Amino acid sequence: MAITSSDTQYVTFSLGEEVFAVPVDVVREILDHEEAFKIPHGPDYLLGLRDVRGHGVPVIDLRLRLGMSRTVKTPHTRILVLDIPVGGKFLALGLVADKVFEVTPFRHENIETAPDIGVRWNSAYIAGVVRREGDFVVIIDLAELFSSEAGSLAQINNGPVRAA
């Protein structure tokens, strides 16, 4: 499939049976799962810190953040290291995914608005949905999902959030 200017590239991954996507331009790298250094008194979805090329990056169990059950590690479990634009700066986070599939283009006109009913998580966290192969891919609005925690996660991140 040829990529056109009306396409945006996304990294697709699963949480359970659900397929999600994030824009490829926020993905710094994809790592094998390793246990994170625990941080006391953090929210349940904050698994701890992971060293990523000499920097402490908070690792989030996205399943818990979305109100799903806790991630159970398998040989396919990965961590997507992301630089999320929040408030004119970038927040580095590691998101645990059950499995990472591919980088794929979605045409802008094929991205539908988030439904307000029929999903188990807060629709404010959904940037859109794409129909694919008889199912849906949910595009996560990362800035919305982590905007309220950006300050506290940045402090855990061992320093300031870097400028955008």
N, C-alpha and C positions, 0 to 999 in steps of 0.2 A: 504494500500500500504506500503510495507516494504521500509525503507530508506536505500540506499546503499551509498558507499563512492563516487560515481559519482553524488550524489544528493546534492543540496544546498537548504537550507530552506529559503523561502521568505514570507514576510507579503504582502498580496494583499489588495488593496483598490481601490476605484473609485474616479474619478474626472469627474463628469457628466456621460456620457455613456462609457467613457474609463476606462479600468482596468490597474492599475499599480502595480509594486512590488518593494520592497526594501529588501535587505538581512536581515534576522531576527537578525543577530549578531550586527547590528547597531541600532536596536530598543531597547531603554531603557524601555519604557512603552507607553501605549496607554491611553489617558485621554479623559474624556468628554470635549466638547468644552466650554470654558468660554472666555469672552471678555478679550483681552490683554490690558495691560497698554500702552497707546499710546506713541510713541516716535516721537517728532517733526522732520521734515525735513528728514525722512527716505525714502527709495524707496517705491513705492506704494505697492509692495508685502510684505513689512515688516509691519505686523499688530501691533507689539509692543512686550512687555515683558510679560511673564507669570511666576509666582512663581512655581517652581517645586522642592519640598522638600528643600526649603530654598535658592534656586539659581535662579537668573533671567535668563530665557531662551528666546531668540528671537523666535517669532512665525511668520512663513512665510505662506502666501497664495500661495500654490504651483500652483494653477490654474493661478494666475497672473504671477508668475515667468515663467511659460511655455507659456505665451501669450494667455491664455484662458480667459473667463469671470470670474469676481470676484465670490468667494464662497458665496452662500446664505445658511445661517445656517438653519439646520433642526434638528429634534431629533436624526438623525443618524450621524451628523457631529462629527468627532473626531480629536484629535491632537496626532500625532505620535511623541513622544520625541525621537530624534535620537542623537547618538554620531557618527559623520561623520569623518572618517580619511581624513585629508587634510594636506599635507606637513609634514608628520611625527608626527602630533598632532591630537587631536580630537576636533571637533567643535560641541557643543551641540546646537541643533535646534529643534523647534517644527514645524511640517508640518501639515497644515489643510487638512483633507481628507473628502470628502463627506460621505463616508461610508467605514469602515474597514471590510473585509470579513473573512480572515483566514490566518493561517500559512500553507504553502504548499511546498512540495519539487518539484524542477524542476531538471531534469537530464541535466547535462552539454551538452550532445550531442543534446538535444532538443532546446537549446538556439541559436537562429539565430542572425546574426549580424544586426545592426540597418540599416533600409533602408534609402537611401539618398533622396528619393522622396516619396510623397504620405502621409506625415504627416504634421500636423499643427504646430509643434514645432521643434526647432533646433535638428537635429539628433545627434549632438555631445553630447547631454544630455542623450542619450539612450545607455545603456550598452548592450542591446539585446532585442529580442522579443521571446515569447514562444506562439506557437499555442495551444489553449485550448478550447474545446467545440465549435468549429466552429468560434472562434474569436481569438484575440491576447491579451496577457498580455505584457505590456511594462515595462521592467526593467530599472529603472532610474539610471544613473551614478551620484550619489550624489556628489562625489568629483569634477567632472567636472562641475556640475550645480552650485556649490557654491564656486569653487576655487577662482574666481575673487573677491568675497565678503568676503572671510574667515577672513581677517584682520579686516575689519570694523565690521563684525558681532561678532567677538571675543571681540572687545572693548565694544560693546553693551552688550555682555554676562557677563558684570560686572567682568572682569578679564581676565587673559591670557587663551589661549586655552591649555588644559592639554596635557601633552606628551603622545605619543602613546606607 
